[in-house]
Amino acid sequence: MENGSLSHTDEYHIVSSSDSRRRHGGWITFPFIIGATLGLTLAVGGWLSNLIVFLIQEFNEKSIDAAQIANVVDGSSSFFPVLGAIIADSFFGPFLVISISSCISLLGIVLLILTVTFDSLKPQPCVMGSEICQSTSFWQYTILYTGVTLASLGIGGTRFTLATFGANQFDNPKHQATFFNWFFISIYSTSTLAITVIVYMEDNLGFKWGFGLAVAANVIGMVIFLSGTRYYRHSKPQGSPFAGLTRVVVATTRKWNLQLSSESKDYCYYGEEGETNGVATTPSGSFSFLNRAAQKVEGDVKPDGTIAKPWKLCTVQQVEDFKTLVRIMPLWSTSIFLGTPIGIQGSLTVLQALTMDGHLGPHFQIPAGSVMVVLLLSNIIFLALIDRVLCPMWQKLTGHFPTPLQRIGLGHVLKVLAMAVSALVESKRLKISQDHPGATTVPMLAMWLFPQLALAGIGEAFHFPGQVTLYYQEFPSSLKSTATVMISLVIGISFYLGTGLIKMVQRVTRWLPDNINDGKLENVYWMLVIIGVVNFGYYLVCARLYRYQNVKDTNDSSDG
């Protein structure tokens, strides 16, 4: 460099470095992450979609026992992502967690395909016409449950961690919201393929084919994900954020009688190693009692200004992160009270379909379990419409992109309408069944169930991506993986609450006998409508009181 000018070599290195930074993250990573999502989701569907039938046919399990095992696996598959998110945020980062978890998932599915390949790994089939079946040995159960556990753990470290990793590639919230839309489109599209094509293969060609396809899909998903390594933007884990949040509670409790100071110099802004741990400059006025955790007293700080007693003094940023979680938890709880009726509606709709005429034309009959495809298809179609048509139209009319809370609220309304339509259709079905006493199949087409399923799917298209976008934008930066997995936690909790609610209805009322033609299923739906309306009122209150903390200008088109 001479006379303040750059040499050609220096200029080349600067330009190359700038290009390299631009190349990391952004839309160039999109095909790799979505391709991995498609492959790994198809792998999950290959073994999980038909698990009940697999247990009954290959391991001689009783129907109720198989259903209970499948319920536990479904619930666990919704809770494991929480563990994956905590590990990604705290220790290894999303990229490493996804890579390792996809390998674990592959190992689990390989063990499952071994059980249907080698006769020694499963009991002999039941004798035709006989109720006496060979019991499954301890060794066979060990291989089976090890495979199921590993495959479930693989879900925990991939599905929602992929959502976080994908959103991390973008700076603009509008682009993040678009990514989440297409992420859910990928999930629902592949799930549709799994419960139709793969289930058909397993029922007609055998589980070797279905599990084999799952193995191939898992490998392809891994290869696609790893192929984009050089383009990804990697975020470093910041240590366990939950320890910092716990310290806020402990420190506030220990300083409960401390007189709050209004002077900014009395608060701590530097962590144990001297870092600021965020951008907060002064404690906010909301939940001001928590500010005691960041207020310095004698002995809390070392001579160099860093924290001496981490369980007695926190940084202002840690306190503000804790306040963010406190603010958003009521909104999150509304999703639990909505998710519980959604789960119940799905299982009850299948019960309705079992008693109805499933013909679609003279030569094709849709299986009762596959009727849920209508929900998935409507979800996929409207996710695309929302992203390509409805959101741009909203932006033109109002001048801004629809907020996550607006999308979630519309999802609430559509879900309640779906419950009401379910009740009306069930009233009609029950009336027809009473006009034909003793008939095993009610002379009413299962297509009558399509409107309620379509409404439920459209509601999910607004609701779930809106939730993920809200949590991702609003959660502290150290909890980004945990933010996207909150929806999985909602599904898991709702699953168990829905099961308990149905048992309570069976115990208290006569609405749900073994034969629903003798019950009052429409009353259950109306009960769910009432729960949905009350919950929507609760949501409106929470949304009205909530103030966005971290939302940037979504109309900014720039990205890294």
C-alpha positions in Angstrom: 0.0 0.0 0.0 1.4 3.3 -1.1 0.1 6.9 -0.7 -3.0 5.6 1.0 -4.0 3.4 -1.9 -4.7 -0.3 -2.1 -2.6 -2.7 -4.1 -4.4 -5.0 -6.6 -3.6 -7.9 -4.3 -5.0 -6.2 -1.2 -8.1 -5.1 -3.1 -8.7 -8.7 -4.3 -8.5 -10.1 -0.8 -11.0 -7.5 0.5 -13.4 -8.1 -2.3 -13.0 -11.9 -1.9 -13.6 -11.6 1.8 -16.7 -9.5 1.2 -18.1 -12.0 -1.3 -17.4 -14.8 1.1 -19.5 -13.1 3.8 -22.3 -12.5 1.4 -22.2 -16.1 0.3 -22.8 -17.3 3.8 -26.5 -17.6 4.6 -29.3 -16.2 2.5 -31.4 -17.9 -0.1 -28.6 -19.9 -1.5 -28.9 -22.2 1.6 -32.7 -22.7 1.0 -32.6 -25.7 -1.3 -30.2 -27.6 0.9 -32.2 -27.1 4.1 -35.6 -27.7 2.5 -34.1 -30.8 0.6 -32.9 -32.1 3.9 -36.3 -31.4 5.5 -38.1 -33.4 2.8 -35.8 -36.4 3.0 -35.7 -36.6 6.8 -39.5 -36.0 7.1 -40.2 -38.8 4.6 -37.9 -41.0 6.6 -39.9 -40.3 9.8 -43.2 -41.0 8.0 -41.9 -44.2 6.6 -41.8 -45.8 10.1 -44.1 -43.7 12.2 -47.2 -43.4 10.0 -48.1 -47.1 10.1 -46.6 -48.0 13.5 -49.8 -49.5 15.0 -50.2 -51.9 12.1 -46.5 -52.8 12.2 -46.8 -53.7 15.9 -49.9 -55.8 15.4 -48.8 -57.7 12.3 -45.1 -58.1 13.0 -44.9 -58.3 16.8 -48.4 -59.8 17.6 -49.4 -56.9 19.8 -53.0 -56.5 20.8 -54.8 -53.6 19.1 -55.2 -51.5 22.3 -51.6 -52.2 23.4 -50.3 -51.2 20.0 -52.3 -48.0 20.1 -50.9 -47.2 23.5 -47.3 -47.8 22.4 -47.9 -45.6 19.3 -49.4 -42.9 21.5 -46.3 -42.9 23.7 -44.1 -42.7 20.7 -46.1 -39.9 19.2 -46.0 -37.9 22.4 -42.3 -38.5 22.9 -41.5 -37.5 19.3 -43.1 -34.1 20.2 -41.1 -33.7 23.4 -37.6 -34.9 22.2 -37.2 -31.8 20.0 -37.1 -29.7 23.2 -34.1 -31.7 24.3 -32.5 -31.2 20.8 -33.1 -27.5 21.0 -31.6 -27.1 24.4 -28.4 -29.0 23.3 -28.2 -26.9 20.1 -28.6 -23.6 21.9 -26.4 -24.5 24.9 -23.5 -26.7 23.6 -23.0 -27.7 20.0 -25.0 -25.4 17.7 -27.8 -26.4 15.3 -25.5 -27.7 12.5 -23.8 -30.3 14.6 -27.0 -31.4 16.3 -28.8 -31.9 13.0 -25.8 -33.8 11.5 -25.5 -36.2 14.5 -29.3 -36.6 15.0 -29.8 -37.6 11.3 -27.2 -40.3 11.8 -29.0 -41.5 15.0 -32.3 -41.5 13.1 -30.7 -43.6 10.3 -29.4 -46.1 12.9 -32.8 -46.5 14.5 -34.6 -47.1 11.1 -31.9 -49.7 10.1 -32.6 -51.6 13.4 -36.4 -51.5 12.5 -35.8 -52.9 9.0 -33.6 -55.6 10.5 -36.6 -56.7 12.6 -38.7 -57.4 9.5 -35.8 -59.0 7.6 -34.6 -61.6 10.0 -37.1 -64.0 11.5 -35.1 -64.4 14.7 -35.7 -60.7 15.6 -39.5 -61.0 15.7 -42.1 -63.6 16.9 -43.7 -66.1 14.5 -46.9 -64.9 13.0 -50.2 -65.8 14.7 -51.9 -69.0 13.3 -54.7 -68.0 11.0 -58.0 -68.3 12.8 -56.3 -68.9 16.2 -56.1 -66.4 19.1 -52.9 -68.1 20.3 -49.8 -66.2 19.2 -46.1 -66.5 20.0 -45.1 -63.9 22.5 -42.3 -61.5 21.8 -39.0 -62.3 23.6 -37.0 -59.9 25.7 -34.2 -59.8 23.1 -36.7 -59.0 20.3 -38.4 -56.2 22.4 -34.9 -54.8 23.1 -34.1 -54.5 19.4 -37.5 -53.1 18.6 -37.6 -50.4 21.3 -34.0 -49.5 20.7 -34.8 -48.8 17.1 -37.9 -46.9 17.9 -36.1 -44.8 20.6 -33.2 -44.0 18.3 -35.5 -43.0 15.5 -37.5 -40.8 17.8 -34.4 -39.1 19.2 -33.4 -38.5 15.6 -36.7 -36.5 15.1 -35.9 -34.5 18.2 -32.6 -33.3 16.8 -33.6 -32.6 13.3 -37.1 -31.4 12.5 -37.4 -28.1 14.5 -33.7 -27.6 14.8 -33.7 -27.5 10.9 -36.4 -24.7 11.2 -34.1 -22.7 13.5 -31.0 -23.3 11.4 -32.9 -22.3 8.2 -34.2 -19.1 9.8 -30.7 -18.2 11.1 -29.6 -17.9 7.5 -31.7 -14.7 7.1 -31.5 -11.3 8.7 -34.9 -9.9 7.4 -37.9 -11.1 9.5 -40.0 -11.1 6.3 -37.6 -13.6 4.7 -37.6 -15.6 7.9 -41.5 -15.7 7.8 -41.3 -16.8 4.1 -38.8 -19.6 5.1 -41.1 -20.9 7.8 -44.0 -21.0 5.4 -42.1 -23.2 2.9 -40.7 -25.2 5.8 -44.2 -26.2 6.8 -45.2 -26.8 3.2 -42.3 -29.3 3.0 -43.3 -31.0 6.3 -47.0 -31.3 5.3 -46.3 -32.4 1.7 -43.9 -35.1 2.8 -46.3 -36.3 5.5 -49.0 -36.6 2.9 -46.8 -38.7 0.8 -45.9 -40.9 3.8 -49.5 -41.6 4.9 -50.6 -42.5 1.3 -47.8 -44.0 -0.8 -45.6 -45.5 1.9 -48.5 -46.8 4.0 -49.9 -48.4 0.8 -46.5 -50.0 0.1 -46.3 -51.4 3.7 -49.8 -52.7 3.6 -49.5 -54.4 0.2 -45.8 -55.1 -0.4 -44.6 -55.4 3.2 -42.7 -53.3 5.7 -39.3 -54.1 4.2 -40.2 -51.8 1.3 -41.6 -49.0 3.5 -38.7 -49.1 5.9 -36.2 -49.4 3.0 -37.6 -46.3 1.5 -37.3 -44.6 4.9 -33.6 -45.5 5.0 -33.0 -44.2 1.5 -34.8 -41.0 2.3 -32.8 -40.5 5.5 -29.5 -41.0 3.6 -30.6 -38.6 0.8 -31.7 -36.0 3.4 -28.3 -36.2 5.2 -26.3 -35.9 1.9 -28.3 -32.9 0.8 -27.9 -31.1 4.2 -24.1 -31.8 4.3 -23.7 -30.7 0.7 -24.6 -27.1 1.7 -22.0 -26.9 4.5 -19.8 -24.2 2.8 -22.8 -21.9 2.2 -24.3 -22.0 5.7 -24.1 -19.2 8.3 -23.1 -20.9 11.6 -24.1 -19.5 15.0 -22.0 -20.4 18.0 -23.7 -21.8 21.1 -23.6 -19.4 23.9 -23.6 -21.8 26.8 -26.7 -22.9 28.7 -29.1 -19.9 28.6 -31.3 -21.7 31.2 -28.6 -21.3 33.8 -28.7 -17.5 33.3 -32.5 -17.5 33.5 -32.5 -19.5 36.7 -30.0 -17.1 38.2 -32.4 -14.3 37.7 -35.0 -16.0 39.8 -32.5 -16.9 42.5 -30.9 -13.5 42.6 -34.3 -11.7 42.7 -35.3 -13.9 45.6 -32.1 -13.3 47.5 -32.5 -9.5 47.1 -36.2 -9.3 47.6 -35.9 -6.7 50.4 -33.4 -4.5 48.4 -34.6 -1.0 47.7 -34.7 -0.5 43.9 -32.4 2.2 42.5 -33.3 4.5 39.7 -29.6 5.1 38.8 -28.3 3.3 35.8 -24.8 3.1 37.3 -26.2 0.8 40.1 -26.8 -2.0 37.6 -24.6 -4.7 36.2 -24.0 -4.8 32.4 -21.0 -7.1 32.2 -20.9 -10.9 32.7 -18.4 -13.1 34.5 -15.8 -12.8 31.7 -16.4 -9.1 31.1 -18.8 -9.5 28.1 -22.0 -7.5 27.8 -24.1 -10.5 26.9 -26.5 -8.4 24.8 -27.5 -4.9 23.9 -29.7 -3.8 26.9 -28.5 -0.5 28.4 -30.9 0.2 31.2 -33.5 -2.0 33.0 -37.0 -1.7 31.6 -39.9 -0.6 33.8 -42.0 -3.7 33.3 -41.7 -6.4 36.0 -39.4 -4.0 37.8 -39.1 -6.2 40.8 -36.9 -8.5 38.7 -34.4 -5.6 38.3 -33.1 -6.4 41.8 -31.3 -9.4 40.2 -29.1 -6.9 38.2 -28.7 -4.3 41.0 -25.2 -4.3 42.5 -24.5 -4.4 46.2 -21.2 -4.6 48.1 -19.4 -7.8 47.3 -21.2 -8.6 44.1 -18.6 -7.2 41.8 -14.8 -7.8 41.4 -12.4 -4.9 41.3 -12.3 -5.2 37.5 -16.1 -4.7 37.3 -17.1 -8.3 36.5 -19.5 -10.4 38.5 -18.1 -12.1 41.6 -21.2 -13.9 42.7 -23.2 -15.1 39.7 -26.1 -16.6 41.8 -26.5 -13.2 43.5 -26.0 -10.8 40.6 -27.1 -11.0 36.9 -26.6 -8.8 34.0 -29.3 -6.4 32.8 -29.5 -8.4 29.6 -30.2 -11.7 31.5 -33.0 -9.9 33.4 -34.5 -8.5 30.2 -34.3 -12.0 28.5 -36.2 -13.5 31.4 -38.8 -10.7 31.2 -39.3 -11.6 27.5 -40.1 -15.1 28.3 -42.6 -14.0 31.0 -44.3 -11.7 28.6 -44.7 -14.4 25.9 -45.8 -17.3 28.0 -49.5 -16.3 28.2 -49.6 -16.2 24.4 -47.9 -19.6 24.3 -50.5 -21.1 26.7 -53.3 -20.1 24.4 -51.9 -22.5 21.8 -52.1 -25.3 24.3 -55.8 -24.7 24.8 -56.2 -24.6 21.1 -54.0 -27.6 20.3 -55.9 -29.9 22.6 -59.2 -29.6 20.7 -57.3 -29.9 17.4 -55.9 -33.3 18.6 -59.3 -34.5 19.7 -60.9 -33.5 16.5 -58.4 -35.5 14.4 -59.1 -38.8 16.3 -62.8 -38.3 16.4 -63.0 -37.5 12.7 -61.4 -40.9 12.0 -64.0 -42.6 14.2 -66.7 -40.8 12.1 -65.1 -42.0 8.9 -65.0 -45.6 10.1 -68.9 -45.6 10.2 -69.4 -43.8 6.8 -69.3 -44.7 3.2 -65.8 -44.1 2.0 -66.4 -44.4 -1.7 -65.0 -41.7 -4.0 -66.5 -42.8 -7.2 -67.6 -46.3 -8.1 -64.2 -48.0 -7.9 -62.2 -46.3 -5.2 -62.7 -46.3 -1.4 -60.6 -44.0 0.8 -59.4 -45.7 4.0 -60.7 -44.1 7.2 -57.2 -43.3 8.4 -56.3 -41.6 5.1 -59.2 -39.1 5.3 -56.8 -36.8 7.2 -55.0 -36.2 3.8 -57.7 -33.5 3.2 -56.3 -31.5 6.2 -52.8 -31.8 4.9 -53.6 -30.9 1.4 -55.6 -27.8 2.4 -52.7 -26.8 4.6 -50.2 -27.1 1.8 -52.4 -25.2 -0.6 -53.1 -22.3 1.7 -49.5 -22.1 3.0 -48.5 -21.4 -0.6 -51.4 -19.0 -1.1 -50.5 -17.1 2.1 -46.9 -16.7 1.0 -47.5 -15.9 -2.7 -50.9 -14.2 -2.7 -52.5 -13.3 0.6 -49.6 -11.7 2.4 -48.5 -9.6 -0.6 -52.1 -8.5 -1.1 -52.3 -7.6 2.6 -49.1 -5.6 2.3 -50.5 -3.6 -0.6 -53.8 -2.8 1.2 -52.3 -1.9 4.6 -48.8 -0.9 3.8 -47.2 -3.5 6.0 -46.7 -7.3 6.3 -49.2 -9.2 8.4 -47.9 -9.6 12.0 -47.5 -13.0 13.6 -50.3 -12.2 16.1 -52.7 -11.4 13.3 -52.0 -14.7 11.6 -52.3 -16.7 14.9 -55.6 -15.0 15.7 -57.1 -15.9 12.3 -56.0 -19.4 12.8 -57.9 -19.5 16.1 -61.1 -18.3 14.4 -60.8 -20.9 11.6 -60.2 -23.7 14.0 -63.3 -22.9 16.1 -65.3 -22.8 12.8 -64.0 -26.2 11.9 -65.2 -27.6 15.3 -68.7 -26.1 14.7 -68.9 -27.6 11.2 -67.8 -31.0 12.7 -70.7 -30.7 15.2 -73.2 -30.0 12.4 -72.0 -32.8 10.2 -72.1 -35.2 13.1 -75.7 -34.2 13.9 -76.6 -35.1 10.4 -74.6 -38.4 10.5 -76.2 -39.4 13.8 -79.7 -38.7 12.4 -79.1 -40.9 9.4 -77.7 -43.7 11.6 -80.9 -43.6 13.7 -83.0 -43.9 10.5 -81.0 -47.1 9.7 -80.7 -49.0 13.0 -78.4 -51.9 13.0 -76.5 -50.8 9.9 -72.7 -51.2 10.3 -72.1 -48.4 7.7 -74.2 -45.3 7.7 -75.4 -44.5 4.2 -73.6 -41.1 4.2 -70.5 -40.3 2.2 -67.3 -39.7 4.1 -66.8 -36.7 1.8 -69.1 -34.8 4.2 -66.1 -34.7 6.5 -64.0 -32.8 4.0 -65.2 -29.3 4.8 -64.3 -29.6 8.5 -60.9 -31.0 7.7 -60.3 -28.3 5.0 -61.1 -25.6 7.5 -58.8 -27.2 10.1 -56.0 -27.3 7.6 -56.4 -23.7 6.6 -56.5 -22.7 10.3 -53.2 -24.6 10.8 -51.7 -22.8 7.8 -52.2 -19.5 9.6 -51.7 -20.6 13.1 -48.5 -22.8 13.3 -46.2 -20.7 11.0 -47.4 -17.6 12.8 -46.5 -19.1 16.1 -43.0 -20.2 15.0 -42.3 -16.8 13.5 -43.5 -15.0 16.7 -41.3 -17.2 19.0 -38.3 -17.0 16.7 -38.5 -13.2 16.5 -39.3 -12.5 20.1 -37.2 -15.1 22.0 -33.7 -14.0 23.2 -30.9 -14.7 20.7 -29.5 -17.4 23.0 -32.8 -19.3 22.8 -33.4 -19.4 19.0 -33.6 -23.2 18.7 -35.8 -23.4 21.8 -38.1 -20.8 20.2 -38.9 -22.9 17.2 -39.4 -26.0 19.2 -42.1 -24.4 21.4 -44.7 -25.5 18.8 -43.6 -29.1 19.2 -43.9 -28.8 22.9 -47.5 -27.5 22.4 -48.3 -30.5 20.3 -46.9 -32.9 22.9 -48.7 -31.3 25.8 -51.9 -31.1 23.7 -51.7 -34.7 22.8 -51.7 -35.8 26.4 -54.3 -33.3 27.6 -56.6 -34.4 24.7 -56.3 -38.0 25.8 -57.1 -37.1 29.4 -60.1 -34.9 28.3 -61.6 -37.7 26.3 -61.2 -40.1 29.2 -62.9 -37.6 31.5 -65.8 -37.2 29.0 -66.2 -41.0 28.9 -66.2 -41.2 32.6 -68.7 -38.4 33.3 -71.0 -38.6 30.3 -72.4 -41.2 27.8 -71.4 -39.2 24.8 -68.6 -41.5 23.7 -69.6 -45.2 23.9 -67.7 -47.9 21.9 -70.3 -47.5 19.2 -70.5 -43.8 18.4 -73.9 -44.4 16.7 -75.2 -44.9 20.3 -73.6 -41.7 21.7 -73.7 -38.0 21.3 -70.5 -37.1 19.6 -71.8 -33.8 18.4 -72.0 -32.7 22.1 -68.2 -33.3 22.3 -67.7 -31.1 19.3 -69.9 -28.3 20.8 -67.9 -28.6 24.0 -64.8 -28.1 22.0 -66.4 -25.1 20.3 -67.1 -23.5 23.7 -63.5 -24.2 24.8 -62.2 -22.6 21.5 -64.4 -19.5 21.9 -63.3 -18.9 25.5 -59.7 -19.6 24.6 -59.9 -17.1 21.7 -61.2 -14.4 24.1 -58.2 -15.2 26.3 -55.9 -15.0 23.3 -57.3 -11.5 22.4 -56.6 -10.3 25.9 -53.0 -11.6 25.8 -52.4 -10.2 22.3 -53.8 -6.9 23.2 -51.5 -6.6 26.2 -48.4 -7.9 24.4 -45.9 -5.5 23.0 -43.4 -6.7 20.4 -39.8 -6.6 21.7 -37.5 -7.7 18.8 -39.5 -7.3 15.6 -37.6 -5.4 12.9 -38.9 -3.6 9.8 -40.4 -6.5 7.8 -40.6 -4.4 4.7 -36.8 -4.0 4.5 -35.8 -6.1 1.5 -32.1 -6.3 2.4 -30.5 -9.5 3.5 -27.1 -10.8 4.3 
